[in-house]
Amino acid sequence: MLPIDSTVRSATWTDRSATHSLKVAPERLARGTAADLDHVRLDDDLKGMVPYYLTITYTNTGSAPLAQPDPESHFTVTLADGTPGRAVTLWNTNTLATASSRPLPDDCGAAGPASVAAKATATVCQLVMLPKGRTPVTVAYADEAGATLLWKVGDGEGDDNDGRLLAARTSAESSYKDVTTKGDAVPLRVTPKSVEAGRLKDLGDYDLGSTSKRLVPWYVTLQYRNLGKEKLLPVMDDGVGLRTAGGREVQPVPLIDFSGAGEGEGIDQCRGSVPHTRLAPGSTLTLCTIHLLPEGDRPAMVSFQGEGNGVRTLTWRAD
């Protein structure tokens, strides 16, 4: 058993025809062993992973019964770097599941209820696979019609993925090249400076889709120092990525200004795309990217993908 926040929260669950109101909470999280699934035919990429049994309770707070509800499928368990677990369904009707030598905890081998009446409560289990040796830090719930909900597991710190997940604002070395680079990629020192939440009205001068208008902008600022002998174009922010506590990969948003003013109002921290500047040897340049996250979600990890032979992706905790 792992200690877990079990605060009950309001949520939505959307089926094919409607959005329903719920109260949801993770009740407990237990780590199993690979032997629990010895008699289950798993996909090759799941072999060697560890099963976690997430018990969930939800109450139908609406006035109509829920037919074939599956809010458990909207839950995930994530690591410190935002890597989400892989949900596995082992219903009794699943022809890929054979009889196990041991019962799975919390009825994780059984389907949930066929219906849940108004004001009734159901308890179900979601089986989630995580890499061996890693420590979960967050339970997340997400429905497209509502905000993302997060609950902390343990101390909420998790592990550093064998040193690959760096502390926030730690400098690390990489390399980069652009269309003007001659020969090998230019070595860089990269330092995350800040990860800050904004407001959607910050982007009022930009054309956003209807879905984006329900999201929250986050500003990710990194500093780059040129350790090489060639100048670089200021395009290193193309290599920046972000992963959230809810398990989402979120790339920078390309913004086109339709205001006629040339810059969007309210995003001073992310102005500084400097098209007429080169990053000279020995100099530093600070660039900012904007990432749109669902309400309630938050950054867990910032990444930088450099270029060049043998270069690896750098990853940092977001806070």
N, C-alpha and C positions, 0 to 999 in steps of 0.2 A: 504494500500500500504506500502511496505517495501522498504527502500532505497537499491539500488543494483548497483553494477558495471556493466555497459553495454558495455564494450570495445569489439569491433568486433575482432575476432581472426580467423586464418586459422585452418581448421579442415579437417577430412576425414569422410566419411560415406560409410560403406561397405554393399553391398547387397549380394545376393547369387552368383553373377558372377564377380563383380568388385568392386574396391575402387574408390570413387569419391571425388573430392576436393570441399570444401565448405568454405564460410565465415559464422561464427555463432556468435550469441550473445543472452544472456537473455535480454529481453526488459523491463519486469517488473515482480514483484512478489507480489501477494496479498494474504492476509490471509482471509479465509472465516469462516463460522461457521458450526457446525455439522448439523444445520437445513437445509443447502443447499442441503443435500443429504437425506433428510427425506424420499423421495419416491424412493430411490435407494436401491436395495437389496445388502448389503455389506457383505463380509465375516466376521465372528465373530471377528477375530483378528483386524479388521479395525474399529469396532464400538467404539465410544468414541474418536476417533482420529479427528484431525482438518484438513480440506482441505486447501491446498495452490494452487493457480493458477499461474503457471509459463508461461508467454508469451515469445515465442522464435521467432527470425527471422533468416532465413538462406538464403544464396544466392548460387546458383549453379554456381561455377566458372569454371566448366569444359566445354567441347565442346559438350557433349551429354546430352539429357534430362534425368531426373531422373524419373524412374517408381516406383510408390507406395513408395515414400520416407517416412521414419519415423525417422529422426534424433532426433525428440523430445523424442523418447523412450530411447535415449542414455544419456539424461539429468537426473540428480537427485538433490535433495536438502538435505544437510546434517547438522547435529547438531555439537556442539563443540567437542563432543566425537567421531565424525566420524560416528554416526548412520545415515544411509541413510533413506530418506523417501520412502514410498511405492507408486509406480505409480499405478494409477487407470485409466482404459480406459472406457469411457462412450460414445462410438460411437452411432449414431442414429440406427445402425444396431444391437446393443447389446440387446439381448432379455431379459437380466436381468435388464435393465434400463427401468423404467416406466416414464410416464409423470410427470415432476416435477412441484411443485406449483410455482416455481420461475425459471427464466432463469439462467443458469450457466454463470459466467463471461467469457469473451474472447472466446466464442464458445467452452468451454471445454467439451461440450457434443457432439461435432461434429468431424468427422474424418478429417484428413488433406487432402491436395490436392492429386488427383490421379497421377499427374505428375507435374514436374517443369522443364521448358525449360532451356536451357543453358543461363546463365547470368541473369536469372529471380530470384526474391526474393519471399519467402513465409513467412507468419506469422502464427504460430500455437500455441496451448496451451497444456501444460502437467499438469494434475491434480495429485498432490502429497499429500499423507496423512502423517502427523507427529503427535507424541504424544501430547496430550493436555498439555499446560503449558510450552512447550519447545520452544526455540528460534533458528531458522535456522541461520547458519553462512556462508554457502558456497553453490553456485550452481556449479555443476561439469558436464562436458561432457567427455565421454570416448568412443572411437571406437577402436576395436582391432588392427587396422592398423596404429593408430596414437598415439600421446601423450595425456595424460589427461589434460584437460583445467579446470581452476578454476577461479571463480569470487566471490568476497566478498559480503556478505549481511550485511548491517548495518555496525557496528564497527568491525565485524568479531570475536567478543568475545563470544557471546551467553551466555548460562547459565551453572551452575555447577551441574545440575541434582540433586537439593536438597542436595548439599554438597557431593555427591558421586564422582564427578569429581574433584580431588585434583589438586592444583597448581603444576607445574613442580618442581621437586627436593624436594618435601615435603615428610618427612618420615612418614610411616604408619606401623601398626603392623598386622602381619598375622601369619601363622604357616605352617610347612612343615614336611613331613616324607618321608623316603626312605626305601629301602629294609632292612636296618640295624637298623631302629628305633624300639625301644621297647616301647610298650604302646602308649600313646597319641602322637599327633604330637608335634614337637618342636616349641616353639614360636620364631618368627623372627621379626626384624625391617627391613623394605625394603625402600630403598631410590634410586630413579632414579638419575643418575649422569649426563648423557648426551644422546642426540639423534642427530647423525651426519650423513650427507650424504657422501658417498664415490664415487668411480668410478668403473665401471665394470671391468676395467683391474686389480683392486685390487685382483680379484678372478681368475686371469689368470691361476693359477695352479690347478684349480678345474674343474671338468667335469660338465658343465652346459648344459641344453637342449637348443634348438634353440630359444624357446620363452623367456627363462630366459636371453638370451644374449641381449635382447632389454630392459632390466630392469636396475634399479639403486639400488645398495646396500645402505641400511641405517643401521648404527650401534647403537644399543640400549644398554646402560651400566647401570646396577643396582648394588647397594651395599646391602649386606645382613649381618645383625648382629645377631648372635645366642644369644637369650635371655633365652635359656633353660639350661638343665643339661646334654644333650647328644650331641655327635658329629654327624655331618651330612655330607653325601657325597656332592660333589660340583655339584649337578644336579638341583639346584633351577631354572636355566634358562629354564628348560622344561616348567615352568609355565608362561613364558612371552609371551604376544601377542601384536599386534599393529593394530590399525584401522586408516585409512587414511582420508584425507579431501575429497577424492572422494568416500568414503563410503565402502572401501574394508577392509575385515579382512585378515591380513597377519601374518602368523605364522613364527617362525624362520626357516631358511633354514639349513637342515643338509648337511654338506659339506664333501666330500670325496676327499682327496688329491691324485692326480694321477701324481704328479711331481716327486715322489721318494725322495723329500727333507724332507718330514714330515710335512711341514707347507706351507701354501700358501703365496706367496710373496705379500707384500703391505697391509696386514691386521693386523698390529701390534696392533691396538686398540682392536681387537677382538681375539687376542691370549690370552691365559690365561685359557683355559680349563685345569683344574689342576687335572688330574686323580689320582695323588698320594697324594692329600691333603684332609684333613677333616676340616670342619668348627667347631672348638672347641667352647665350651661355653664361651661367653664373647668376642669372636673374630669376625672380619669382613672379608668378602670375596667379591671381585668385579668380576662379570661375564658379558660377552657381548654376545649379539645375533645379527645375521645378518638377515635382512628382505629385500626382493627384491620387489621394487615398480615400476610401470610404470613411464616412464619419464613424468615429469610435476606434478605428484601426490606428496604428502608430508604426513608425519605422523601427525595425529591429537591427538591420544590418545595412551598411553602405559598402558598395564594391567599386573597384576600379579595374577595368580590363585594359592592360597595356598591349603593346605590340612588339614583336621581335622574337628571335629564337629563344625557346625555353622560358619565356615570360609566363608567370602565373597570375591568376586573378587575386588581387588584394581584397581582403574583407575586414571590416571594422564593426565593432558594436556601434549602434547609432547614438547611444547616450553614455 
